Amino acid sequence: MKYCWRITKYDPKKRNSQGWFLEDTWISYGDIGSVYQGEKLTYDEYVRVEDLYINAIVLLMNCLDVSQLQVKYLENHGSINEDALVDKEEVIFVNGLKENDLLSLEQVKVASKLILRNYFWCKLIGKHKMFVDFSHDYYMYIGSRSECKDALQKIRESGLFVEDFKSFYR
């Protein structure tokens, strides 16, 4: 891909010279209820940030006129049980995922949500136009054949940080 960005909740100004984020902050869905810098992470705050990540994917898919993404390198398939704090239809959807499935925009939203919550992992690929890679500690990388300046600006305005950065998975 010609362009690749690291899109996160982490302010790059708060990194050391090796790129490590220096502030104590939450890194997963499992951190809900924990306290970081004197603030308790609530479910609502977690979902607010999670929605920003998902919206970033949607904005870039729309910019690139990508209506589907393909599941690649599927891991932890079938690991969600009915007791998970997700919608029952989401459990059925994820437990039925297979390698190379094509996901609609709505399915990409569900898959991204559950990947961010560490229920399973995969790469999402869009026919040589884009990819979405998720990494540990709430990092997301998106690659694109086009610059998508307007979409990137909207992502920045939402509160996420967009950095030119090659995915570790490429």
Residue frames relative to the residue before (quaternion, step in Angstrom):
aa qw qx qy qz dx dy dz
M 1.0000 0.0000 0.0000 0.0000 0.00 0.00 0.00
K 0.5197 -0.6592 0.4545 0.2980 3.52 -1.05 0.76
Y 0.7857 0.1919 -0.0898 0.5811 3.58 1.03 -0.79
C 0.0462 0.7751 -0.6296 0.0253 3.54 -1.14 0.66
W 0.0727 -0.8087 0.5837 -0.0056 3.54 -0.92 0.97
R 0.2885 -0.6524 0.6618 0.2305 3.48 -1.33 0.51
I 0.0580 -0.7963 0.6017 -0.0221 3.55 -0.63 1.17
T 0.1679 0.8056 -0.5359 0.1887 3.54 -0.46 1.26
K 0.5680 -0.5589 0.4831 0.3629 3.49 -1.41 -0.04
Y 0.5855 0.6232 -0.3341 0.3965 3.57 1.33 -0.15
D 0.3741 -0.7279 0.5375 0.2033 3.57 -0.72 1.12
P 0.4153 -0.7396 0.4675 0.2489 3.61 -0.56 1.10
K 0.5730 0.5885 -0.3815 0.4240 3.62 1.18 -0.37
K 0.6976 0.4460 -0.2599 0.4969 3.57 1.25 -0.35
R 0.4931 0.6177 -0.4417 0.4244 3.55 1.14 0.77
N 0.4438 -0.6575 0.5253 0.3078 3.55 -1.20 0.46
S 0.7393 -0.4263 0.2782 0.4408 3.59 -1.27 0.03
Q 0.6624 0.4716 -0.3105 0.4924 3.62 1.21 -0.36
G 0.5869 -0.6138 0.3516 0.3940 3.60 1.29 -0.01
W 0.4779 0.6693 -0.4429 0.3572 3.59 1.26 0.06
F 0.4167 -0.6803 0.5432 0.2616 3.56 -0.99 0.87
L 0.3338 -0.8191 0.4475 0.1321 3.57 -0.67 1.14
E 0.6531 0.5233 -0.3355 0.4325 3.63 1.10 -0.44
D 0.4676 -0.6303 0.5401 0.3039 3.52 -1.21 0.61
T 0.1892 0.7840 -0.5615 0.1852 3.57 -0.53 1.18
W 0.6094 -0.5545 0.4150 0.3860 3.54 -1.24 0.33
I 0.1753 -0.8071 0.5605 0.0602 3.53 -1.16 0.71
S 0.8109 0.1393 -0.0903 0.5611 3.59 1.20 0.00
Y 0.6964 -0.4508 0.3802 0.4090 3.49 -1.41 0.24
G 0.6374 0.5585 -0.3128 0.4290 3.57 1.08 -0.73
D 0.6098 0.5705 -0.3453 0.4283 3.60 1.26 -0.22
I 0.4095 0.7016 -0.4881 0.3192 3.61 1.24 -0.06
G 0.7547 0.3253 -0.2830 0.4945 3.54 -0.87 1.05
S 0.6132 0.5306 -0.3478 0.4706 3.58 1.24 -0.32
V 0.4015 -0.7113 0.5335 0.2196 3.54 -1.27 0.51
Y 0.0120 -0.7767 0.6283 -0.0421 3.55 -0.93 1.02
Q 0.8403 -0.0618 -0.0188 0.5383 3.55 -0.75 1.13
G 0.7356 -0.4518 0.2149 0.4567 3.55 0.96 0.96
E 0.6703 0.4593 -0.2910 0.5050 3.60 1.27 0.03
K 0.3511 -0.7191 0.5612 0.2115 3.55 -0.92 0.93
L 0.3721 -0.7107 0.5489 0.2349 3.58 -0.86 0.96
T 0.1703 -0.7926 0.5815 0.0679 3.54 -0.63 1.18
Y 0.6551 -0.4850 0.3997 0.4194 3.53 -1.30 0.30
D 0.6632 0.5210 -0.3119 0.4375 3.60 0.89 -0.92
E 0.6609 0.4846 -0.3130 0.4799 3.60 0.96 -0.79
Y 0.6149 0.5351 -0.3510 0.4609 3.57 0.99 -0.78
V 0.6895 0.4828 -0.2841 0.4592 3.60 0.79 -1.02
R 0.5924 0.5638 -0.3692 0.4415 3.60 1.04 -0.69
V 0.6984 0.4473 -0.2684 0.4900 3.60 0.86 -0.95
E 0.6159 0.5462 -0.3419 0.4534 3.59 0.95 -0.83
D 0.6559 0.5144 -0.3038 0.4615 3.59 0.95 -0.86
L 0.6042 0.5478 -0.3557 0.4565 3.61 1.10 -0.63
Y 0.6443 0.5144 -0.3157 0.4697 3.58 0.97 -0.85
I 0.6751 0.4890 -0.2936 0.4678 3.56 0.86 -0.98
N 0.6471 0.5128 -0.3191 0.4653 3.58 0.97 -0.81
A 0.5967 0.5552 -0.3644 0.4504 3.62 1.07 -0.64
I 0.6391 0.5113 -0.3200 0.4772 3.58 0.97 -0.82
V 0.6615 0.5134 -0.3018 0.4559 3.58 0.90 -0.96
L 0.6468 0.5234 -0.3251 0.4494 3.59 0.91 -0.88
L 0.7010 0.4525 -0.2769 0.4767 3.59 0.91 -0.84
M 0.5992 0.5322 -0.3660 0.4729 3.59 1.05 -0.61
N 0.6639 0.5029 -0.3003 0.4649 3.57 0.94 -0.90
C 0.6271 0.5422 -0.3306 0.4511 3.58 0.97 -0.85
L 0.7582 0.3921 -0.1878 0.4858 3.55 0.94 -0.94
D 0.3779 -0.7367 0.4684 0.3084 3.56 1.33 -0.04
V 0.3575 0.6991 -0.5143 0.3449 3.54 0.95 1.02
S 0.1686 -0.8199 0.5428 0.0686 3.58 -0.62 1.11
Q 0.7830 0.1795 -0.1056 0.5860 3.58 1.26 -0.31
L 0.1309 -0.7417 0.6476 0.1157 3.51 -1.28 0.53
Q 0.3669 -0.7430 0.5274 0.1874 3.55 -1.07 0.79
V 0.4409 -0.6793 0.5328 0.2458 3.54 -1.09 0.85
K 0.0473 0.7813 -0.6193 0.0627 3.56 -0.85 1.05
Y 0.8509 0.1450 -0.1260 0.4889 3.56 -1.21 0.70
L 0.0981 0.8391 -0.5227 0.1142 3.56 1.01 0.88
E 0.0094 -0.7912 0.6102 -0.0387 3.57 -0.89 1.04
N 0.8253 0.2179 -0.1893 0.4853 3.55 -1.25 0.59
H 0.1905 0.8134 -0.5212 0.1747 3.55 1.15 0.65
G 0.8262 0.2226 -0.1661 0.4901 3.57 -0.98 0.84
S 0.4844 0.7043 -0.4135 0.3135 3.58 1.22 0.25
I 0.5991 0.5543 -0.3762 0.4385 3.61 1.21 -0.09
N 0.1484 -0.7852 0.5942 0.0916 3.54 -0.86 0.93
E 0.7006 -0.4984 0.3195 0.3984 3.55 -1.28 0.29
D 0.6233 0.5497 -0.3494 0.4327 3.62 1.19 -0.28
A 0.4753 0.6822 -0.4378 0.3419 3.59 1.27 -0.20
L 0.4998 -0.6638 0.4757 0.2884 3.55 -1.17 0.64
V 0.4993 0.5909 -0.4670 0.4283 3.54 0.69 1.17
D 0.6605 -0.5111 0.3877 0.3901 3.52 -1.29 0.39
K 0.5840 -0.6139 0.4050 0.3437 3.59 -1.00 0.84
E 0.6368 0.5192 -0.3308 0.4641 3.61 1.02 -0.75
E 0.6169 0.5407 -0.3398 0.4601 3.58 1.11 -0.67
V 0.6228 0.5305 -0.3333 0.4687 3.58 1.03 -0.79
I 0.6620 0.4993 -0.3027 0.4700 3.58 0.89 -0.94
F 0.6460 0.5314 -0.3157 0.4480 3.58 0.93 -0.92
V 0.7205 0.4467 -0.2636 0.4603 3.58 0.70 -1.06
N 0.6652 0.4988 -0.3178 0.4558 3.58 0.90 -0.80
G 0.6884 0.4566 -0.2785 0.4899 3.60 1.23 -0.35
L 0.4432 0.7121 -0.4518 0.3039 3.61 1.25 -0.08
K 0.0743 -0.7772 0.6236 0.0395 3.51 -1.14 0.73
E 0.6426 -0.4949 0.4213 0.4058 3.53 -1.28 0.46
N 0.8349 0.2009 -0.1990 0.4723 3.56 -1.05 0.94
D 0.3726 0.7083 -0.5136 0.3093 3.63 1.20 0.17
L 0.3071 -0.7043 0.6064 0.2050 3.55 -1.17 0.67
L 0.1786 -0.8025 0.5657 0.0639 3.55 -0.75 1.09
S 0.4251 -0.6667 0.5535 0.2616 3.55 -1.03 0.85
L 0.7107 -0.4262 0.3264 0.4547 3.57 -1.27 0.16
E 0.6720 0.4894 -0.3057 0.4641 3.60 0.87 -0.89
Q 0.6606 0.4904 -0.3068 0.4786 3.60 1.01 -0.74
V 0.5940 0.5469 -0.3579 0.4690 3.60 1.11 -0.64
K 0.6280 0.5355 -0.3372 0.4529 3.59 0.98 -0.79
V 0.6749 0.4818 -0.2920 0.4765 3.59 0.89 -0.95
A 0.6631 0.5048 -0.3122 0.4561 3.58 0.85 -0.95
S 0.6581 0.5153 -0.3122 0.4516 3.60 0.91 -0.89
K 0.6227 0.5435 -0.3302 0.4560 3.57 0.98 -0.85
L 0.7368 0.4294 -0.2400 0.4637 3.57 0.81 -1.00
I 0.5785 0.5314 -0.3774 0.4904 3.58 1.19 -0.41
L 0.6567 0.5062 -0.3091 0.4657 3.59 0.92 -0.89
R 0.6951 0.4432 -0.2664 0.4994 3.59 1.14 -0.60
N 0.4821 -0.7224 0.3872 0.3095 3.57 1.34 0.25
Y 0.3599 0.7302 -0.5071 0.2830 3.61 1.06 0.65
F 0.7594 -0.1078 0.0542 0.6393 3.57 1.22 -0.53
W 0.2589 -0.7586 0.5750 0.1636 3.57 -1.29 0.04
C 0.1956 0.7350 -0.6430 0.0902 3.52 -1.25 0.59
K 0.4317 -0.6065 0.5750 0.3394 3.50 -1.38 0.03
L 0.2217 -0.7417 0.6147 0.1511 3.55 -1.20 0.55
I 0.0794 -0.8219 0.5633 -0.0286 3.55 -0.64 1.19
G 0.1581 -0.8138 0.5567 0.0529 3.56 -0.97 0.91
K 0.7270 -0.5052 0.2752 0.3749 3.57 0.13 1.35
H 0.7431 -0.4372 0.2232 0.4548 3.57 0.57 1.14
K 0.5968 0.5614 -0.3765 0.4323 3.60 1.22 0.23
M 0.8077 -0.0784 0.0840 0.5783 3.58 1.05 -0.69
F 0.0772 -0.7474 0.6497 0.1152 3.52 -1.39 0.16
V 0.1706 -0.7334 0.6455 0.1281 3.52 -1.34 0.40
D 0.0388 -0.7755 0.6300 -0.0167 3.55 -0.79 1.11
F 0.1833 -0.7594 0.6162 0.1005 3.55 -1.02 0.85
S 0.1190 -0.7973 0.5896 0.0502 3.56 -1.04 0.77
H 0.7162 -0.4193 0.3350 0.4463 3.53 -1.34 0.06
D 0.8430 0.2600 -0.1653 0.4409 3.53 -1.34 0.34
Y 0.6389 -0.5959 0.3081 0.3765 3.55 1.08 0.83
Y 0.3945 0.6708 -0.5122 0.3633 3.54 0.91 1.00
M 0.0540 -0.7802 0.6230 0.0157 3.55 -1.09 0.78
Y 0.1222 -0.7755 0.6182 0.0387 3.55 -1.03 0.90
I 0.0337 -0.7851 0.6185 -0.0006 3.54 -0.92 0.93
G 0.1381 -0.7793 0.6090 0.0528 3.50 -0.96 0.99
S 0.0552 -0.8112 0.5810 -0.0360 3.53 -1.11 0.75
R 0.4598 -0.6496 0.5259 0.3001 3.55 -1.22 0.48
S 0.7478 0.3128 -0.1850 0.5557 3.60 1.22 -0.40
E 0.5969 -0.6205 0.3928 0.3231 3.54 -1.18 0.60
C 0.1309 -0.8464 0.5078 0.0929 3.62 1.11 -0.63
K 0.0215 0.8619 -0.5060 0.0276 3.59 0.91 0.91
D 0.6753 0.4990 -0.3096 0.4462 3.60 0.88 -0.90
A 0.6513 0.5058 -0.3141 0.4704 3.57 0.96 -0.84
L 0.6564 0.5079 -0.3136 0.4613 3.58 0.94 -0.85
Q 0.6292 0.5264 -0.3341 0.4641 3.57 1.03 -0.74
K 0.6477 0.5047 -0.3179 0.4741 3.60 0.97 -0.81
I 0.6280 0.5247 -0.3353 0.4668 3.58 1.03 -0.74
R 0.6480 0.5025 -0.3137 0.4787 3.60 0.95 -0.85
E 0.6680 0.5090 -0.2995 0.4527 3.58 0.92 -0.90
S 0.6089 0.5628 -0.3495 0.4364 3.59 1.17 -0.53
G 0.6142 -0.5562 0.3517 0.4356 3.58 1.21 -0.44
L 0.5778 0.5573 -0.3916 0.4496 3.58 1.25 -0.07
F 0.3902 -0.6994 0.5514 0.2336 3.53 -1.28 0.42
V 0.1621 -0.7753 0.6083 0.0504 3.53 -0.95 0.99
E 0.0094 0.7963 -0.6025 0.0519 3.56 -0.68 1.16
D 0.4619 -0.6094 0.5536 0.3299 3.55 -1.10 0.67
F 0.2572 0.7661 -0.5311 0.2546 3.56 -0.51 1.17
K 0.3618 -0.7334 0.5340 0.2145 3.57 -0.80 0.97
S 0.5095 -0.6499 0.4762 0.3020 3.55 -0.96 0.90
F 0.4997 -0.6491 0.4936 0.2920 3.55 -1.10 0.75
Y 0.6676 0.5276 -0.2800 0.4444 3.56 1.25 -0.45
R 0.6536 0.5007 -0.3074 0.4770 3.59 1.27 0.09
